Amino acid sequence: MTYKELLEEVKQRRLAQLFEYEICTPKIAKDFLDKLSKLEGEDASSDEAKEVLKFKDQLKTASEGEGGDWTEPVDGGCMEIFEQLQSWEESVKEGTLEAREIEGMVEYVEKKWVPDPKMSKIAAAVLEKAKPMVQAAKKAERDKEQSRVVSEMKFTTGLAEGVIATYGMLGFTVPHFIISGTVPPMEQLESKLTYFKEGLAIDPESELGKQLSAGIEKVEGLIPQMQLICKENPRQDMKESADYKQTIALKATLMAGSACAIKGNLEELGKMIEKAEAALKEDGEATLFEGEAKQKILTKAQYDKGLEVLKAKLKELTEKKDAEAADAKTEKTEKTEKSKETKDEAA
């Protein structure tokens, strides 16, 4: 064996840490001293030799101490736990580690190491590092779950607001077109509200918890309006509605137009208006509106009112766009003139 090879073993067995945590037992120390004695005739001037020999006095002291042949759990890999903790620390920061993994290790250390006086120092060091990681991992888990709930809450709130906005704009809407699914919209909304409250209970004081609290209050404020709208605009029997496809399609077109108006999508709004007007010309009033069943879906008065509102919105958005374009042009002209004046002054 050479000093270089022995240094590799010193590093591999983490001799410095064994001394730091006072678990370099007589047997371990004697083993290293025996290997050192076999190198006494070797050149000790190298950096590797100096690195190894700096432990010689500590090894002599440790070899004379109490502890007998005890080397476990040192030989069982207890020093590797710090590498594991370092790896876990990165995973905790990334939010990819479950707290129970660290808790399992903490429980083992508390049960096996803490009662053993020989392991007290390393046990304390491990627990000092691991316990805060458990709390950090638990917080990451809470944040992850609450983040999912917040995302769902924003999506659901947007749908409910869409129902209310289209109703406010057109005077009618189809809640189940916007909040789709086999379950009625109000039942979905009430179920989601329960889910949001469960998410809030995870950690009411966190930033995400505060977002959920405000969001729940908002959803609760929307529910009375949603109840009235859903009552006025019940879901149609699809078997019956199949006979009135043109009327349903026309209503959907008007609703799509209102969604475009709400989003400020000028181009698509214009297309929906054209589509609604074309449908009336092609299908005719009788096909679209005559009969009680069709009247429940869409009346001519609702169509006229909806189209009027959408056209007014189109005009408003067009004027706004033109005004913004004019302002941008004026601003560009002013900048050009100012730049020219600056150049003239410099000349």
N, C-alpha and C positions, 0 to 999 in steps of 0.2 A: 504493500500500500504506500502511496505517496501522500505528501501534505495536500496536494490538489484533490486527491480522491477523498481524503479525510474531511477536507473542507466541504465537499459536496454532501457528505453524510451529516456533518454539523448543520448544514442548511436544511437538508431533508428532514432531519429529526427535530429541527427548530430548537437547537440547544439554547440560544439566547432567550427564547420565550419560556423554555423550561425553567431557567433561572429566574426570569421575571416573575413567573407565577409560583415559584418555589416548589416545583414538582420534579426537579432533577434528583431522583432518588439515588442512594448509594450504588445500587446495581448499575444504573445507567451511567453514573459518573465513573465507576471502576471500569466499565466497558470502554469508555473513551480514553481513560488513562492508560489502559493496557495497549490500546492502539497507538497512543502517543509514545509509549516506551519503546515500541518497535521502530520508531522513526528517529530515535535519539542520535543515530550516526548520520542522519541525512542533513543536507544543507537547510538551515533554518532561516536563511536571509530573504527568502522569497516572500512576496505579499501573501500568498496562500498560507505559508507557514506562520507568519505573524498573526494572521487572522485566526488561525486555530489555536496558537499558543496563548493568546490573550485570555482564553478560558481555563488555562491550566490551574491557576490558584483556586478558582471557583470549583473546579472539578475535584481538587484535593479536599477542599472543605466539605463538599457534598458527599464525597466517598466515605467520610468519617461520621456522617450524620446518622440519624435513626431512620428506619424505614425498611431495613432488610432487603428482601428480594422484590419488594412491591414495585411493579412497573405499570400496572393497569390503573386507570384507563389510558395512561400515556401511550403505551404501545397499541392501544385500541383505537387511536386516531383522534384523541380529544383536541389536539392542537389544530387539526383541520377545521374545527368548528368555526374558527375565525375567518377562514376563507369562505366557508358557507355563509356566515353572517354578512361578509362583504358582498357576496353574490346576491344575497337576499335584499340587501340594502338598495342595490340598483333596481331590483325587481319591484320593490316597494315604491320607489320613486316613479317607476313606469306604471304602477297600478296593476301589475300582472301577478302578484303573489297573494295567496289567500292567507289570512291571519292564522288560521288553524295550523298551517305548516310550522310557523314560528312558535306558536303556543305549544305544539307537541314537543319541540326541543326544550322550551322553557320548563315544561312539566318534568321532563327527564332530568334536567340539571338540578331542579329543586328537589327531586326525589332521590337521585343517586349521588350527586356531588355535594350538595349543601351539607348533609349530615356528616360527611367525611372531612375531618380537620385538615387532612393533607391536600384536599381539593378546594379549600375555602377561598383562596385568593383567585384562582382561575374561575371558580363558580361565580364569584362576585363580579369579575370582569365581564363574563359572558352575559349575566343577567342585566348588568348595567347597560350593555349594548343592545340586548335582545328585547327587553321589555318596552322601550320606546318604539321599537320597530313594530311590535304587535299592535300598539295603539295607532301607529301611522298606517299600517296595513288595514286595520279596521276602518279608519277614516276614509282610506282610498276606496274600500268596498262600499261604504255608505255613500260617498260622493258618486261612485259609478252608478249605483242603483238610483240615487236621486236624480242624476243627470238623465237617465233613461226616462224617468217619470216627467221631468221638466220638458223634455223633447216631445213626449206624448201629449202633455198638457198644452203646449204651444200649438201643436197640430190640431188637436181637438177644439181648442178655443177658436182657432182660425176658421174651422168648418162651421162652428156655431155662429160666428160673426158673419160668415158668408151667407148663411141662411137668413139672418136678420137683415143684412145689407141688401140682398136681392129682394126681399119682401118690402123693405122700405123704399126701394127704387121703383119696383114694378107694381106693388100692391098685391102680388101673389108670389109664390115660390113652390118648390118641390123639395121639402126637407130631405127625403130619402135619396134624391139625386146627389145631394151634397154630402150628407152623412149616410153613405151607402152601407148595405148589408141586410141580412135577413131580419135582424133585430130592429124594432122601431127606433128612430132617432132619439126620442126622449129617453128610452130605456138605456140606450148606449151612453148618452150624456150622463145620466144618473150613475151608471155603473163606473164610468170613468172618474166621476167626482169622488166616489168611494176609493178608487185606486190612487187618486191624487192625495187624498187624506192619509192613506197608508204610507205613501211616499214621504209626506210631511212628517209623520211620526218617527221616521228613521232618525232624523236629526233636525228638529225645528229651528235650532239656533244657527245652523250653517247658512252660508250664502245661498246655496241651492234651496235650503229649507225656507228661507225668506222669500225666494222667488215663487216657490210653491204656495206659500201662504197668501201672497198677493194674487197669484193665479187662481187659487181656489175661490177667493173672494170675488174675482172677476167672473168666473164661471157661474157661481151662485147668483150673481146679478143678472146673468144672461138667461137663466132657467125660466123665470116667469114669462119673458118674451117668447122664448122657444115653445113653451107650453101652449100659449095662445096661437102662435103661428102653426104649430103641428095640428092643433085642433081645427083650425080653419082650412088647413091644406092636408087632409088625410091621404094616406097612401091608397092609390087606386088598385083595384083587383086586376092583376096582370092578364087574367084570362079574358076579362071584359075589355081591358085596354088594348088588347091585341087587335081588336076590330077598329081602333081609332088611331092607327099609327101616325097618320098625317098630323092629327091634332096634337098628339104627344110630341112629335118631332118639332112642330112649330113652337110649342111651349118651351121645349128644350133650347131651341134657337134663341128665343127671347131671353131665357135665363143665361145662356152663354154670352149674349150681348151685354147683359148687366154685369157679368163677371169681368168682361173686357173693360167696361166703363169704370168699374171699381179699381181695376189695376192700372187704368190709364193707357190701355193698349188701343191706340187710335186706329191703326190699320185693321186689326181684327174686329173692332167694334163696327167699322164701316161694312165689313164683309157680312157680319151677322144681320145688320139692318137690311142689306141687299137680299140676303137669303130669306129673311122673314117676309119681305115684300114680294119676292118671287114666288114663295109658297102660296100666298093668297091668290096671286094671279093664276098660277098653274092648277091649284086644287079647287079654288072657288069657295065662297062662303058656306054653301050648303054642305059640302064635303067636310069642311073644317069645323063648323059651329052648330049645325042643325041637329036637334035632338037633345034630350035631357042628359044622356050619358056624356056627350061631347061638351055640354055646358058645364058639367062638373069638372071637366079637365081644363077648358079654356073658353071664355066667352069672347064674342067680337069686341065688346067694350073693353075687356082686359087687353086684348090684342092691340086695339087702337091706342089705349092709354100707354101700354108698354112701349110701343113703337114711338110714340110722341116723346116719352121720357128719354129713350135711347138716342133719338135724333137731337134732342136738346143737349144731351151729354156730349154727343159727337161735335156739335157746334162749339160747345164750351171748351172741349179739349183741343179742337182745331185752333180756336182763337188764342188759347194759352200757348200752343206750340208756335203759332205765328209771332206772338208777342215775344216769346223767348228768343226766336230766331232774329227778330228785329233788334232786341237788346244786345244779342251777341254780335250782330253786324255793327251796331253803333259803337260798342266797346272796342271792337277790332279797328274800326276807323279812327277812334280817338287815340288808340295806342300807336297806330301808324303815323298819325299827325304829330303826336308827341315825340315819337322817335325821330321824325324828320326835323322837327324844331331843334331837338338836341344836337343833331348832326350839323345843322346850319349854324348854331351857336358855337359849336366846336371849331367850325371852319373859320 
